[in-house]
Amino acid sequence: MLITGNQLKAARALVEAEQQQLADAASVHVNTIRKMEAKGRAEITSAADVLRRVQTALERFGVEFLDNDSPGVRLRPGLAKPSASSKPASRKQAKPTAKPRRPTRK
């Protein structure tokens, strides 16, 4: 079960997913993911349905949540590396191009 911000960050790192990719897969705003991860070792206090959507998205990526004495994550057994097709395409925004400078008058 997804419990702490660090656990969420570790799960995302395991499957090499960007915050925006996870947000898209879980149908939440990227700021929700950022705030959840910012909790660090503290318990995530988001609504239960939001937590469930984020956890389900990570499980679709191949993450398995550990229910031991302390929260943990691992890749699902038999899954060496997450497949690129299991993650949504990155939504990198294009950088604005610089406008050409006008020559100065002398």
N, C-alpha and C positions, 0 to 999 in steps of 0.2 A: 504494500500500500504506500502511496506517495504521502510523505509526512513533512519533510523539511525542504528548505530552499536549496541547501547543498545537495540533497538527494536528487532534486529536479535538475540542477546544473550538471551533476555527474551523469545522469541518465541521458541528457541532451548531448553531452560530450562523447559518450560511448557510441552514439549513432551519428555523430558529426552533423547534427542538425543545428541550424541557426535559430535564434529566438523567433524570427519571423516565420520560418518554416513550421515550427511547432505551433505557433499561434494560429496560422492558417489551418493546419491539420486539426486543431482542437476547436476551431471556430471561436476564438477569443482574440482580444486586442493584444498586440505585442507588449503593451505596457503591463498587462496582466501577468505575462510571463516574467517580465523584468522585476515586478514587485514581488512575485512569488520567490524568485531566486534571491532577491535582496534580503530575505528572511534569514539566510545563512543557516546556522544550526538550529534556529528557532522553528517551531511548528508553523506551517502555512495555515493561515486563517481564512482563506478564500471560501466562498460558498461551496457546498458539497457537490453541486452539479458541475461547477467549473473545475474543481479538482478531478472529478470523474472523467470529464472530457479530456483534460490534459494527460491524465494517466493512460486513458484508452488510446490516445494518439501515440504516446511513447511506446505502448505495448505493440501497436501496429508496426512501429519502426523496428521492433525486435528487442525491446528492453523487458527485462523481468525484474519485478520488485521483490525484494527479500523481506520476509516477515520474521527476522531474527530478533535478538535482544536490542539491536540498534538498526536503524533504517539503512538499507543498502540497495544497490542495483547491480545487474550483470546483463550481459547479452544472453538471449535465450540459447540454451544448449543446442549445439549443432549449427548455430548461426555464426560463422567465422567473421564475416564483415557484413554490415547492413547493405542490402542491395540499393543501388541508386534509384531503382524504380519504386521502392517503398516510400521514398521521401518526395514531397512536392518540390517542384522546380523552385530554385531560388528566385526571389523577386528583387534583384538588385536594381536600384534606381540609377538611371544614367546621370552622370554628373553634368551640370550645366556647362555649356561651352562658353568660353570667353568671347566677348564681342571683339571684333577687330578694332584696333585703335585708329582713330583718325589722325592723319598727320597734323602736326601743329603748324600754324601759320607763322611766318617770320615777318 
